[in-house]
Amino acid sequence: MIEAPIPFDEELRLKNLKDLMVLDSEAEKQFDDLVLLASQLTECPVSLISLVDKDRQWFKAKTGILLEESPRDTSFCGHAITQEGENLFTIQNTLDDERFNDNPLVTENPKIRFYAGQPLVTTSGKKIGTLCVMDTKPRSLTKEQEMSLQIISSQAVALMELRKDVVRERAESLKKISFVSAMSHEIRTPLTALSGYIEILSDESTEEERKKYGTYFNALKSNSKHLLELVGNVLDFSKLEVNKVDVKKDKLNTQSLINHINNVFKLEAEKKGIDFEITADNLPKFLETDSTFIKQIIINLVSNALKFTSKGFVKVALFYEDSTHKFTVEVEDTGPGISADDQERIFYPFAQAVEGEAKMLGTGLGLNISKQLSELLGGGVKLKKTELGRGSIFEAWVVADTATKPLKIKSIVEKKEGSLEGAKKVLVVDDSPDNRFLLTHFLKDSGISFDEACNGQEALSLAGSNKYDYIFLDMQLPDMNGFDVFEALNKNTVGEIDPGVIAFTASSTEKERQRCFEKGFKGFLSKPFSKRDVSSLFGL
């Protein structure tokens, strides 16, 4: 056996190969299809897209062979990339060639007798590997078959170089998402303190102070809420833009959905003096769909309607068509309406109406997010009707089958919140003194005693020497991840009472909620939080 010589441009060749970011990547159908096509056209049982690395040849795609890679020193492809030019490298009978007749790949399995390798040449002119076909019997290829291998190898290289651009763009997008996510957490932390202290000042001020400063308190509350909405919408939009969102079908209890929407918006509508109504027609008890997406679609549409309506009503109507499996939501308001010019742009990201009341409010993302989520569920969103000065009707629809099996409700409103009655002693774990103060202050008249910890190790120490009914656990502590603390608490709990752990977090996503409950958390309190949020959690 004669080993292939090292190419003169080996260093640059290997750099070009690594820059493609394809080595050790997952199998991909486009490449698998190419080797299958090569095998069929040449009538050879084995075909590979083989990439020649420093000490190995690794197979990006293969058919007719189980190996994932093999040593470079025994490879046929190593010879193919060192020949002059870019022509097909062919060995009609390996037993007649001194370079290969005692090669382990010839004398042992897979007992190669025929080999043809078309170099994979990048746009930089580097041979990074081959598209090769092999057989266990001597043979030759026709001119047409040789041309087919040349064409397929060119397509393989083009696909790899296109893939590199896609991978890089996705990596950049994921970096942006990580940045936006981190910024969301960082903004929510001071926003928690801001909204909490505003609530304390408002609730504990005298009647005279409320008359004097009430307008300022309301303005601060409104702007805090607006900032929180903006942060959430930007994060959702960023994830959708890079397809970092997966559809996860579950069983949606439609009555629970109606109750949830009513609970979220009824009080807000009453505060604005607006009538709020939800109706349903031919609605199955259970639907099979992504319940998280459905809730977010409806909440975005209703939130928009309430935001832009200063008098009159907001009505939500739910329908289901048995023949088409179409679940439809209509949201009608008596807001300012939308001009003909604005109707063309309202679904664009960051687009806002420019006329009337609408120009004063809104992030410009809610409608775009609802539209993208609806489309993921086989539907869409449209402006059904609008009239300036008289209001608008938006319609969202998705395709959803009816579900016959009972839904195992995981809603924190129905099963988790309001279930912590009777707590006597609570541990609050958070590195922010403001968060610890606000939580304990909102419960100062509850008769509950509190201990505080500012990191994971301190929390474990206190939990090991005290009996707590509940532990509020920040999920991003300076020394430990919240899930790691939770796991350690479960292992090291001392005493007769196992404390229920409440996720105390700046994350507000449904995915994070579900993850916490699946791990065994007893509740979830998102920051910023209000006195009402905390009180309802304890049934006060």
Secondary structure, DSSP 8 states (H G I E B T S, - for coil): -------TTHHHHHHHHHHTT-TT----HHHHHHHHHHHHHHT-SEEEEEEE-SSEEEEEEEES---SEEEGGG-SHHHHTTSSSS--EEES-GGG-TTTTT-HHHHSTT---EEEEEEEE-TTS-EEEEEEEEESS-----HHHHHHHHHHHHHHHHHHHHHHHHHHHHHHHHHHHHHHHHHHHHHHHHHHHHHHHHHHHHHHS-HHHHHHHHHHHHHHHHHHHHHHHHHHHHHHHHHHHTT------EEEEHHHHHHHHHHHHHHHHHHHT-EEEEEEES--SEEEE-HHHHHHHHHHHHHHHHHT-SSSEEEEEEEEETTTTEEEEEEEE-S----HHHHTTTTSTT----SSGGGGS--S-HHHHHHHHHHHTT-EEEEEEEETTTEEEEEEEEE-EE--S------IIIIITT--TT--EEEEE-S-HHHHHHHHHHTTTTT-EEEEESSHHHHHHHHHHS--SEEEEESB-SSSBHHHHHHHHHHH--SS---EEEEEES---HHHHHHHHHHT-SEEEESS--HHHHHHHTT-
